[in-house]
Amino acid sequence: MEGENPNDVLIKINAILKEAQPLLTDECCIYRVPHEIRKFKEDAYTPKVVSIGPFHHGDPKLLKMEGLKRTCCREFIERSEKKNLKSFVSCVQELEAKVRGCYSDEIKLSEEEHVMVINNDELTLVDVGRIAHFTDLTRKSLLRSSHLLQPSTSGCSREAKLTQLYSATELNEAGVKFEVHKTSQCLLDLELSGHTLKIPFIRVMDSTEVILRNLLAFEQCHYIHESYLTDYAAVFDFLINTEKDVDFFVKNGIIENWIGDSNAVAEMFNGLGVNVVHPNINTQYLRICEELNAFCNHPWNRKVATLRRDYCNTPWKTVASIAGIFLLILTIIQTVFSILQVILA
């Protein structure tokens, strides 16, 4: 750039720096789903009926719901004690800069436009406290009663990655039993008692994949070192390999399949972790998986399980097997006595 004025270069660099997006603030908790995660199933992360917040504001496909949102906003104000729109708008104006800092991307709306969006879309979320938004609320409600967060457990620490776990049908063939966890209402509370794995009930519906995908994407951005739902999805990705595993869980009452297609459920669980960065798993899940693998790898356990499955899976087969063993013992005794008689003679 011979002959160019140094001041011109300085001006250009300053202009480029001004266009650079600011660093994320401590309040940042609302993110765009990373492209590598979003591209696998974009529909799961795109609103289809209504938009909340500025990210999808103005989408022509969602404009029909704007009138209903204004109606809901008006009814909310009328139900409030003050019934004063001015007080709500003033509150939103004071918080506008803080709310703007909650988003990972730059908000293109002016301050006035942003205040209107907040007033219509997020009026009920302005002063909720530590709950950042709907996705965070859903996650916190799932974790609320989980023993993973209790101080008395070691579930919060993370020491190693989960690299291998047998599928549900393989574990069952090795003698592992599966039951519904009846004493816990939290989806994440897996418990291994002896060789029985207790899993909380889950109802799989059309909306289940969308909810789980958005929760995992949120953990990727905001809770990367507390990714308990990502841990849960990783364990189920191993437990469910094919539709046979889904049918097995349905038979045992652990999964209620409202989708109807077992293969679709298997593909859903297998696809949740695609392009998701999964750090070390929590030690409670890791301990359960290691004990399950050790039990499954023990040759004696497999032989006992095969014996039970092939010869003792019904009362009649059990009786027949016992009778056969008894006859075998009698035959051996008779043979021994015959040999002794020959020797003594």
VOGU-3710 file (C-alpha; in Angstrom, 3 decimals, decimal comma):
1> megenpndvl> 0,000/0,000/0,000  2,731/2,400/-1,091  1,860/6,049/-0,886  -1,186/5,520/1,317  -1,598/7,945/4,181  -1,003/6,222/7,581  -3,978/8,134/8,970  -6,235/6,530/6,344  -5,106/3,077/7,464  -5,770/4,017/11,073
11> ikinailkea> -9,261/5,225/10,184  -10,044/1,959/8,360  -8,814/-0,163/11,272  -10,895/1,887/13,716  -13,949/1,426/11,503  -13,413/-2,357/11,427  -12,979/-2,485/15,211  -16,177/-0,506/15,744  -18,079/-3,078/13,681  -16,772/-5,925/15,842
21> qplltdecci> -19,354/-7,410/18,184  -18,754/-6,843/21,896  -17,743/-9,708/24,165  -20,536/-11,629/25,868  -21,651/-10,117/29,153  -22,136/-11,982/32,419  -25,900/-11,662/31,866  -25,735/-13,476/28,512  -27,943/-16,579/28,632  -29,858/-16,626/25,314
31> yrvpheirkf> -27,929/-18,040/22,375  -28,355/-18,951/18,759  -27,972/-22,696/18,329  -24,498/-23,408/16,873  -24,605/-24,220/13,166  -22,991/-27,664/13,556  -25,817/-28,696/15,911  -28,619/-26,875/14,116  -27,923/-28,288/10,651  -28,711/-31,872/11,716
41> kedaytpkvv> -32,385/-31,010/12,305  -33,112/-27,336/11,772  -36,860/-27,641/12,334  -36,268/-28,613/15,966  -34,780/-25,185/16,706  -37,083/-22,990/14,617  -40,401/-21,683/16,039  -43,396/-22,793/14,017  -46,290/-20,965/15,709  -45,085/-18,070/17,849
51> sigpfhhgdp> -41,804/-16,211/18,395  -40,520/-15,023/21,765  -37,868/-12,306/21,789  -36,032/-10,495/18,997  -34,256/-13,442/17,313  -37,315/-14,463/15,276  -39,304/-11,232/15,590  -40,852/-10,187/12,294  -40,761/-13,640/10,694  -43,621/-13,574/8,142
61> kllkmeglkr> -44,572/-17,155/9,022  -45,255/-16,140/12,640  -47,095/-12,840/12,136  -50,539/-14,382/12,708  -49,760/-14,791/16,400  -48,778/-11,144/16,966  -52,408/-10,121/17,456  -52,965/-12,878/20,005  -49,805/-11,821/21,872  -51,092/-8,244/22,101
71> tccrefiers> -54,398/-9,554/23,450  -52,608/-11,627/26,079  -50,475/-8,620/27,024  -53,544/-6,425/27,482  -55,318/-9,048/29,605  -52,208/-9,455/31,764  -52,129/-5,710/32,459  -55,861/-5,663/33,227  -55,434/-8,510/35,728  -52,592/-6,754/37,524
81> ekknlksfvs> -53,239/-4,620/40,587  -51,870/-1,374/39,123  -53,560/-1,719/35,728  -51,142/0,950/34,524  -49,421/0,426/31,184  -47,069/3,331/31,854  -45,541/1,635/34,906  -44,882/-1,556/32,922  -43,311/0,334/30,013  -41,135/2,376/32,394
91> cvqeleakvr> -39,916/-0,818/34,036  -39,108/-2,357/30,652  -37,267/0,794/29,547  -35,075/0,643/32,639  -34,223/-2,991/31,946  -33,858/-2,728/28,160  -30,057/-2,503/28,172  -29,763/-5,429/30,595  -32,149/-7,553/28,517  -30,191/-6,667/25,364
101> gcysdeikls> -27,058/-7,954/27,077  -28,732/-11,336/27,674  -28,481/-12,194/23,954  -25,364/-13,651/22,377  -25,992/-11,904/19,035  -26,270/-8,192/18,414  -29,901/-7,041/18,469  -30,630/-4,974/15,354  -33,769/-3,382/16,837  -33,731/0,177/18,122
111> eeehvmvinn> -34,297/0,792/21,825  -37,937/1,720/21,195  -38,565/-1,354/19,032  -36,861/-3,604/21,556  -38,979/-2,203/24,403  -42,121/-2,980/22,396  -40,934/-6,548/21,762  -40,160/-7,063/25,440  -43,488/-5,586/26,481  -45,422/-7,875/24,144
121> deltlvdvgr> -43,335/-11,040/24,339  -41,546/-11,125/27,659  -43,582/-9,032/30,090  -44,169/-11,971/32,380  -40,438/-12,908/32,338  -38,901/-9,520/33,249  -38,763/-10,115/37,010  -38,767/-13,901/37,314  -35,419/-13,904/39,094  -32,799/-16,539/38,326
131> iahftdltrk> -34,905/-18,171/35,595  -33,479/-16,775/32,385  -36,201/-17,889/29,927  -38,524/-20,769/29,012  -35,739/-23,204/28,122  -33,880/-22,450/31,347  -37,141/-22,804/33,275  -37,730/-26,238/31,704  -34,193/-27,340/32,548  -34,385/-26,127/36,143
141> sllrsshllq> -37,742/-27,855/36,638  -36,199/-31,144/35,449  -33,185/-30,749/37,731  -35,114/-29,443/40,725  -35,575/-32,776/42,513  -32,618/-34,651/41,038  -30,189/-36,319/43,439  -27,411/-35,321/41,006  -27,496/-31,850/42,577  -27,608/-32,963/46,203
151> pstsgcsrea> -24,442/-32,062/48,154  -24,277/-35,571/49,652  -23,585/-37,127/46,238  -20,561/-36,906/44,020  -22,616/-36,488/40,865  -21,488/-32,909/40,271  -17,833/-33,815/39,663  -16,617/-34,965/36,252  -13,584/-37,194/35,901  -13,796/-39,197/32,667
161> kltqlysate> -15,633/-39,615/29,389  -18,237/-42,302/28,737  -16,805/-44,290/25,833  -18,789/-47,535/25,932  -21,960/-49,028/27,369  -23,868/-52,107/26,242  -27,374/-51,674/24,855  -30,441/-52,477/26,929  -31,064/-55,819/25,195  -27,390/-56,820/25,533
171> lneagvkfev> -27,402/-55,935/29,222  -30,620/-57,872/29,703  -29,135/-60,919/27,970  -26,259/-60,741/30,464  -28,700/-60,759/33,384  -29,266/-57,053/34,082  -32,854/-56,276/35,063  -34,650/-53,031/34,194  -37,371/-51,423/36,298  -39,250/-48,137/36,431
181> hktsqclldl> -37,833/-45,901/39,161  -40,979/-45,522/41,284  -39,500/-43,432/44,119  -38,224/-40,585/41,919  -40,141/-38,214/39,682  -36,990/-36,716/38,150  -36,152/-37,851/34,623  -32,412/-37,879/35,340  -32,373/-40,095/38,437  -30,854/-43,353/37,193
191> elsghtlkip> -30,135/-45,853/39,975  -28,317/-49,189/39,945  -29,317/-51,536/42,765  -27,447/-54,830/42,579  -27,930/-55,892/38,968  -31,191/-53,950/38,550  -31,128/-50,617/36,723  -33,971/-48,311/37,754  -34,919/-45,689/35,158  -37,597/-42,989/35,592
201> firvmdstev> -40,599/-43,217/33,287  -40,489/-41,130/30,102  -43,327/-40,460/27,671  -41,994/-39,958/24,136  -44,226/-37,678/22,061  -43,826/-35,639/18,882  -42,616/-32,666/20,959  -40,060/-34,660/22,983  -37,257/-34,360/20,440  -37,734/-30,600/20,040
211> ilrnllafeq> -37,643/-30,067/23,820  -34,578/-32,264/24,372  -32,675/-30,801/21,423  -33,182/-27,233/22,631  -32,228/-28,173/26,192  -29,012/-29,823/24,975  -28,207/-26,839/22,755  -28,741/-24,510/25,729  -26,408/-26,599/27,879  -23,788/-26,436/25,109
221> chyihesylt> -23,797/-22,657/25,318  -24,501/-21,921/28,986  -23,963/-25,017/31,170  -21,097/-26,832/29,453  -19,680/-28,022/32,809  -23,105/-28,837/34,284  -24,530/-30,649/31,264  -26,698/-33,170/33,123  -29,264/-33,494/30,322  -26,431/-34,072/27,850
231> dyaavfdfli> -25,203/-36,846/30,167  -28,699/-38,362/30,187  -28,917/-38,239/26,383  -25,470/-39,870/26,093  -26,465/-42,780/28,351  -29,692/-43,356/26,406  -27,777/-43,150/23,128  -25,814/-46,207/24,309  -28,801/-48,021/25,850  -30,937/-47,645/22,716
241> ntekdvdffv> -29,322/-48,859/19,505  -32,254/-50,325/17,598  -36,022/-50,583/17,764  -35,576/-53,810/19,782  -34,188/-51,735/22,646  -37,152/-49,364/22,412  -39,609/-52,274/22,422  -37,790/-53,706/25,440  -38,178/-50,435/27,363  -41,835/-50,193/26,340
251> kngiienwig> -42,436/-53,773/27,519  -40,882/-52,918/30,898  -42,964/-49,752/31,271  -39,991/-47,378/31,149  -40,942/-45,735/27,847  -44,464/-44,882/26,732  -44,269/-44,554/22,961  -46,814/-42,019/21,730  -45,044/-41,740/18,379  -45,900/-45,349/17,577
261> dsnavaemfn> -42,821/-46,108/15,478  -40,124/-47,761/17,611  -37,483/-47,136/14,962  -38,280/-43,398/15,000  -37,783/-43,325/18,779  -34,428/-45,112/18,417  -33,318/-42,659/15,724  -34,370/-39,751/17,939  -32,193/-40,839/20,880  -29,285/-41,765/18,579
271> glgvnvvhpn> -29,417/-38,373/16,873  -29,536/-36,142/19,951  -25,779/-36,205/20,487  -24,706/-35,564/16,894  -22,195/-32,671/16,792  -22,708/-32,066/20,511  -19,519/-31,447/22,491  -19,749/-33,719/25,520  -17,171/-33,138/28,269  -16,511/-35,641/31,023
281> intqylrice> -19,699/-37,272/32,299  -20,816/-36,845/35,917  -19,292/-39,475/38,198  -22,632/-40,921/39,302  -23,579/-41,907/35,751  -20,010/-43,033/35,071  -20,049/-45,350/38,094  -23,362/-46,886/36,985  -22,088/-47,465/33,438  -18,795/-48,983/34,612
291> elnafcnhpw> -20,607/-51,398/36,934  -23,016/-52,391/34,149  -20,134/-53,033/31,741  -18,243/-55,070/34,353  -21,339/-57,162/35,084  -21,955/-57,741/31,378  -18,323/-58,699/30,710  -18,253/-61,357/33,450  -18,598/-64,749/31,661  -20,358/-66,415/34,606
301> nrkvatlrrd> -23,142/-63,812/34,576  -23,735/-64,413/30,881  -23,902/-68,193/31,387  -26,353/-67,887/34,271  -28,481/-65,463/32,252  -28,466/-67,842/29,271  -29,479/-70,727/31,532  -32,364/-68,728/32,964  -33,477/-67,483/29,555  -33,305/-70,841/27,739
311> ycntpwktva> -34,294/-73,292/30,474  -36,097/-71,368/33,218  -38,089/-68,663/31,449  -41,456/-70,362/32,213  -42,667/-72,443/35,192  -42,967/-75,580/33,029  -39,454/-75,202/31,624  -38,135/-74,646/35,142  -39,811/-77,841/36,403  -38,581/-79,782/33,372
321> siagifllil> -35,024/-78,469/33,843  -35,012/-79,376/37,549  -36,365/-82,843/36,733  -33,689/-83,291/34,068  -30,932/-82,277/36,500  -32,373/-84,619/39,146  -32,441/-87,527/36,674  -28,879/-86,721/35,611  -27,729/-86,843/39,244  -29,529/-90,174/39,788
331> tiiqtvfsil> -27,931/-91,566/36,622  -24,476/-90,516/37,812  -25,081/-92,087/41,237  -26,333/-95,301/39,633  -23,256/-95,401/37,373  -20,919/-94,889/40,336  -22,564/-97,719/42,284  -22,370/-100,021/39,258  -18,629/-99,329/38,924  -18,103/-99,944/42,642
341> qvila> -19,985/-103,260/42,428  -17,754/-104,389/39,552  -14,599/-103,376/41,432  -15,702/-105,090/44,659  -16,723/-108,242/42,810
//
